[in-house]
């Protein structure tokens, strides 16, 4: 698979859409974590109640009392994977969700580098080597 290479202008042109996608991903992950925590507590309370009742019949006439919760969690997981896939399909490397950190493969002075953007920055203005990471950021020459 070929790596898409970005100019600084191309990376910045994509940022408005990518920022919206990142915000959506962050919201989805937060909701997913919240629902997982709530389901864990619900299952814990359910097991405690069943034990107190002597292991009696399950609620709802034998139906899975967690089906809707687990289905919603699965939907959120799939939604998060779809959003992450959107970054990949655009050729953008999603390095961190919290805080948002995006890398755009590029070439500077004949070397393959990564134009980088961190959540809170208005636009991408820096780059680093593939193995340097965020701490190795330098101002982009453009």
N, C-alpha and C positions, 0 to 999 in steps of 0.2 A: 504494500500500500504506500502510495506517495504521500509525503508530508506536505501539507499546504504551507506555503511561506507567505507571510504578511509584511506589508510595509507598515510603517508607523501610522500613516493615514488610514490604511485599511483596518488596522486593529482598532483605532479610535472611532472609525465609522460604525463598527459592529458593537461598540460598547453600550450604547443606549439599549439595544435589544438584549444584550448579554446581562446587563444590570437587572432588567426586568425578570429574565429567566433565573438569575441568581436569587433575587428576592423571593420568587415563587418557590424555588428549591428550598430556601431557608425556612419559609413558612410551612412547607410540606414536611420537612424533617422535624420541625418543632411540634407540629400536630401529631406526627407519627410517634415521636417520643412520648408525648403526653398520653396518647391513646394506649401505648404499650404499658406505661406505668399504671394507668387506670385499669387495664385488663388484668395486670398482675395482681393488683389489690382485689379486684372483683373475684378472681379465681381463688385467692387466698381466703377471702370471706366465705365463698361458696364451700370450699373444702372444710372450713371450720364449722359451718352450719351443718353440713352433711355428717360430719363426725359427731356433733352434738345431738343430732337426730338419730344417731345409731346407724349411719350409712344408709338412710332411707332412700326412697325413690327420687330420682332426679326431678327437678322442676319441669314444668311445661310438658307434662305427659311424655317424658323421655326425649324431648327435643334437646339439641345442643344449646344451652343457655348462652354460649359465647360466640355462636355462629356470626351474628351481625357485627359484633366487635372485631372478630378476627377477619371478617370479610373487608371491613373498612380499613383495617391495618394493611391488609394485602393490597388493596387498591392504592393506598398512599405509598406503599413500597414501590409498586409498579409506576406510579406517577413520578416518584423521585428518580427512578432508573431511566424513565423516558426523558426527563429534563437533562440528566447527566449525559444521556446519549445525544441530545441536541448540541451540547458543547463539543462532543467528539465529532459529530457530523460536520460541524462548522470548522473543524481543524484546530479548535481552541483547547488548551490543556487546563482543566479545572484542578488547581493544586490544593485549594482549601475552600470549604464552604463557610466556615466561621473562623475568622473573617474571610470574606471572599477574596480569593487570590487566583488570578488568571494569567496564563502564559500564552504567547502567540509566537510560534516558530518564525524565525526571520533570518536575515543575513546582514551582518554589519562588518564592513571592511573585509569582505570575502569569507568571513567565519560564520558558521551556523550558531545563532544565539536565540534567546527567548526575550521578546518584548514582554514586560510584566506590568500588571495593573493590580493594585490592592484596593479593596473596598474602602471608600472614603475619598479616594483620589478622583478628581474630576475627569482626568484622561490619563492615558498611558504616556509616560515621558522617559522611561528607563528601560534598560535591558540587562541581562546577565547571561553568562555562559550556561550551557546545558547542565554542567555539574557544579556550578557556583552557588546556585540557590539564591533566594531573596536577599541574603546578606551581601551578595556580590554585585548588587545593582550599581549601574553606572548610568549617567545621563545619556540618552539616545542622541546621536549626532545630528539628527534632522531637526 
